[in-house]
Amino acid sequence: MPIPNFPNKHKSRSIVTPQQHVAYFRQQGFIPDFPVPESVIFCYEGNLLDRITNVESVEQVQGVGGAFYLLTETDNRVAVSGNNGIGAPGVSMLLEILIELGVKRFINVGIAGGLQKNSHIGDVVVCTSAIRDEGVSYHYLEDPSAPALPSENLTEALRQTLEREGVYYWQGATWTTDAFFRETIGEIQHYQEEGVVTVEMEAAALFAISTLRGVDMASGFVISDLVADLVWHPQILAQKTHENLFYLYQAARATLNETNKK
């Protein structure tokens, strides 16, 4: 069965728009008036969000996703969004809301599984494209064969920041899937042969929405577990995973702060 199920979906208008959603919840007092940042960093790991809020000067905004913090030392031009759950649907809906509020640039920072045999725990990966094996992106991009791609300019800016900071990184494609417990041996072998570097749960959807809505999106990962040998080797809680995830966050922050000033 193809996705979307209805074949003419993309020729019909949406019944609920982000504009309507934001207007309703603002009217009900759930979304406050606040200085909307130009850029947002999405993160998913609770320990990363805790570290950010411990070391940064932040101002929390209620009513915008699970946890939303303006970084005051960037003059509130960069914010961090976390505690939005794992996987594409939740963060995708928040992305639409933030775009409607006026945010123009996003960097997605998360952990991912390493597919290649020369991957190591803690490796930083800059994502260049996403294989669409989730559901959200097909409701945004009309051509089901079209890849989900990040913003070239913002991705290049992230690469330049990592190089300037001396952070070694890989770059390459990711496989985005909704089904963590159904990543099969056959799929892993297939994507290994195609040179896909990582597997995760959000990038394809975020790239698809950003492409349709005309905003910039880049994504970077830290490899937190390995499946290249067809056995799961988790190091999600390892110190190296945590440290390199924070380095990646710092690079994302610096990239957006510099981009905002141009």
C-alpha positions as CSV (number, residue, x, y, z in Angstrom):
1,M,0.0,0.0,0.0
2,P,1.5,3.4,-1.0
3,I,1.9,6.3,1.4
4,P,-0.2,8.5,1.4
5,N,-3.0,6.1,1.1
6,F,-5.2,8.6,-0.8
7,P,-3.6,9.0,-4.3
8,N,-4.6,12.7,-4.9
9,K,-3.6,14.0,-1.5
10,H,-1.2,16.6,-2.7
11,K,-3.8,18.2,-5.0
12,S,-6.1,18.9,-2.0
13,R,-5.7,21.6,0.7
14,S,-5.1,20.9,4.3
15,I,-8.1,21.1,6.6
16,V,-6.0,22.4,9.5
17,T,-3.1,24.8,8.9
18,P,-0.2,25.8,11.2
19,Q,-1.5,29.3,11.1
20,Q,-4.9,28.2,12.4
21,H,-3.3,26.0,15.1
22,V,-1.1,28.8,16.4
23,A,-3.9,31.3,16.3
24,Y,-6.2,29.0,18.3
25,F,-3.7,28.1,21.0
26,R,-2.6,31.7,21.4
27,Q,-6.2,32.7,21.8
28,Q,-6.5,30.1,24.5
29,G,-3.4,31.4,26.3
30,F,-1.2,28.4,25.7
31,I,1.3,30.0,23.4
32,P,2.5,33.3,24.9
33,D,4.0,36.3,23.1
34,F,7.8,36.0,23.3
35,P,10.8,37.1,21.2
36,V,10.7,34.5,18.5
37,P,14.3,33.4,17.7
38,E,15.7,33.2,14.2
39,S,17.1,29.8,14.7
40,V,16.3,26.6,16.8
41,I,18.4,23.6,17.7
42,F,16.4,20.4,18.2
43,C,17.8,17.9,20.7
44,Y,16.4,14.6,22.0
45,E,18.7,13.4,24.8
46,G,17.7,14.5,28.3
47,N,21.3,14.6,29.5
48,L,22.2,17.0,26.7
49,L,19.3,19.3,27.4
50,D,20.2,19.2,31.1
51,R,23.8,20.1,30.4
52,I,22.8,23.0,28.0
53,T,20.5,24.5,30.6
54,N,23.2,24.2,33.3
55,V,26.0,25.9,31.3
56,E,24.0,28.4,29.3
57,S,22.1,31.5,30.3
58,V,18.6,30.6,29.3
59,E,15.0,31.9,29.4
60,Q,12.4,29.2,29.3
61,V,9.2,29.7,27.2
62,Q,6.2,27.7,28.2
63,G,3.7,26.3,25.7
64,V,6.2,25.7,22.8
65,G,6.8,21.9,22.7
66,G,8.1,19.9,25.7
67,A,10.9,22.3,26.7
68,F,11.9,25.5,24.9
69,Y,14.8,27.7,25.9
70,L,16.0,31.0,24.5
71,L,19.8,31.3,24.7
72,T,20.0,34.8,26.1
73,E,23.7,35.3,25.3
74,T,22.7,35.1,21.6
75,D,20.3,38.0,22.2
76,N,17.5,35.4,22.1
77,R,18.2,34.8,18.4
78,V,19.0,31.1,19.0
79,A,16.8,28.7,21.0
80,V,17.0,25.0,22.0
81,S,14.0,22.7,21.9
82,G,13.9,19.3,23.7
83,N,11.7,16.9,25.5
84,N,9.5,16.4,22.4
85,G,9.6,12.7,22.3
86,I,11.5,10.4,19.9
87,G,10.6,10.0,16.3
88,A,9.3,12.0,13.4
89,P,5.6,12.9,14.1
90,G,6.0,14.9,17.3
91,V,9.0,17.0,16.3
92,S,7.5,17.4,12.8
93,M,4.4,19.1,14.2
94,L,6.5,21.3,16.4
95,L,8.7,22.3,13.4
96,E,5.5,23.4,11.6
97,I,4.5,25.5,14.6
98,L,7.9,27.1,14.9
99,I,8.0,27.9,11.2
100,E,4.6,29.6,11.5
101,L,5.9,31.6,14.5
102,G,8.7,32.9,12.3
103,V,11.8,30.7,12.9
104,K,13.9,30.5,9.7
105,R,16.8,28.1,10.5
106,F,17.1,24.8,12.3
107,I,19.8,22.3,13.2
108,N,18.8,18.8,14.3
109,V,21.2,17.3,16.8
110,G,20.8,13.6,17.9
111,I,22.2,10.2,18.3
112,A,22.2,7.5,15.6
113,G,23.1,3.9,15.0
114,G,26.3,3.3,13.0
115,L,25.9,1.1,9.9
116,Q,29.4,1.0,8.6
117,K,32.1,-1.4,9.9
118,N,34.5,1.5,10.3
119,S,32.1,3.5,12.4
120,H,33.0,4.0,16.1
121,I,31.1,5.1,19.2
122,G,31.2,8.9,19.5
123,D,31.8,9.5,15.8
124,V,30.2,12.8,14.6
125,V,28.3,12.6,11.3
126,V,27.0,15.5,9.2
127,C,23.9,14.3,7.3
128,T,23.8,14.9,3.6
129,S,20.6,13.1,2.7
130,A,17.9,10.9,4.3
131,I,16.4,7.7,3.0
132,R,12.7,8.0,3.6
133,D,11.5,4.9,5.5
134,E,9.2,6.8,7.9
135,G,5.6,8.1,7.2
136,V,5.7,11.9,7.6
137,S,7.8,12.9,4.6
138,Y,5.4,11.3,2.1
139,H,2.7,13.7,3.1
140,Y,5.0,16.7,2.3
141,L,7.0,15.7,-0.8
142,E,4.8,14.8,-3.7
143,D,7.4,12.6,-5.5
144,P,7.8,9.5,-3.4
145,S,11.1,8.8,-5.1
146,A,12.6,12.2,-4.2
147,P,15.2,12.1,-1.5
148,A,14.8,14.2,1.6
149,L,17.6,16.7,1.6
150,P,19.0,19.3,4.1
151,S,19.8,22.9,3.3
152,E,23.1,23.0,1.4
153,N,24.2,26.3,2.8
154,L,23.4,25.5,6.4
155,T,25.0,22.1,6.1
156,E,28.1,23.6,4.7
157,A,28.2,26.1,7.5
158,L,28.0,23.3,10.1
159,R,30.8,21.5,8.4
160,Q,33.0,24.6,8.4
161,T,32.3,25.1,12.1
162,L,33.3,21.6,12.9
163,E,36.5,21.9,10.9
164,R,37.4,25.2,12.5
165,E,36.9,23.7,16.0
166,G,39.0,20.6,15.1
167,V,36.1,18.2,15.4
168,Y,36.6,15.2,13.1
169,Y,33.4,14.1,11.4
170,W,32.0,11.8,8.8
171,Q,29.4,12.9,6.2
172,G,26.8,10.9,4.4
173,A,23.3,9.6,4.1
174,T,21.1,8.4,7.0
175,W,18.3,5.9,7.0
176,T,15.2,7.3,8.8
177,T,12.8,4.8,10.1
178,D,9.8,4.9,12.5
179,A,10.3,1.3,13.7
180,F,13.3,1.0,16.1
181,F,12.5,-2.6,16.9
182,R,12.1,-3.6,13.3
183,E,15.4,-2.6,11.9
184,T,16.2,-5.9,10.2
185,I,19.4,-7.7,9.2
186,G,18.4,-7.6,5.6
187,E,17.9,-3.8,5.7
188,I,21.1,-3.2,7.5
189,Q,23.1,-5.2,4.9
190,H,21.3,-3.4,2.1
191,Y,22.1,0.1,3.4
192,Q,25.6,-0.9,4.3
193,E,26.2,-1.8,0.7
194,E,24.8,1.5,-0.4
195,G,27.2,3.4,1.8
196,V,24.6,4.8,4.2
197,V,26.3,5.9,7.4
198,T,23.6,6.0,10.1
199,V,20.1,5.0,11.1
200,E,17.8,7.3,13.1
201,M,14.2,8.4,13.4
202,E,13.7,12.1,12.5
203,A,15.9,13.5,9.7
204,A,13.8,12.6,6.6
205,A,10.7,14.1,8.0
206,L,12.4,17.3,9.1
207,F,14.1,17.7,5.7
208,A,10.9,17.2,3.8
209,I,8.9,19.8,5.8
210,S,11.8,22.3,5.6
211,T,11.9,21.8,1.8
212,L,8.2,22.4,1.4
213,R,8.1,25.4,3.8
214,G,11.2,27.1,2.5
215,V,13.3,27.2,5.6
216,D,16.9,26.0,6.3
217,M,17.5,22.6,8.1
218,A,20.7,20.8,8.8
219,S,21.3,17.7,10.8
220,G,24.2,16.1,12.7
221,F,24.5,12.9,14.7
222,V,26.7,11.2,17.2
223,I,27.0,7.5,16.8
224,S,25.7,5.9,20.0
225,D,25.3,2.3,19.0
226,L,26.7,0.0,16.3
227,V,24.8,-2.5,14.2
228,A,27.4,-3.0,11.4
229,D,28.3,-6.6,12.6
230,L,24.5,-7.4,12.6
231,V,24.5,-7.4,16.4
232,W,23.4,-4.4,18.5
233,H,26.3,-2.8,20.4
234,P,24.7,0.0,22.5
235,Q,26.8,2.8,24.1
236,I,24.0,5.3,24.3
237,L,24.9,6.2,27.9
238,A,28.7,6.2,27.4
239,Q,30.7,9.2,28.3
240,K,32.1,9.6,24.8
241,T,28.6,9.7,23.4
242,H,27.6,12.4,25.8
243,E,30.7,14.5,25.4
244,N,30.7,14.4,21.6
245,L,27.0,15.2,21.5
246,F,27.7,18.3,23.5
247,Y,30.5,19.3,21.1
248,L,28.1,18.8,18.2
249,Y,25.5,21.0,20.0
250,Q,28.2,23.7,20.5
251,A,29.0,23.6,16.8
252,A,25.3,23.9,15.9
253,R,25.0,26.9,18.3
254,A,28.1,28.6,16.8
255,T,26.9,27.9,13.3
256,L,23.4,29.4,13.9
257,N,24.8,32.4,15.8
258,E,27.1,33.3,13.0
259,T,24.5,32.7,10.3
260,N,22.0,34.9,12.1
261,K,24.5,37.8,12.0
262,K,24.9,37.7,8.2
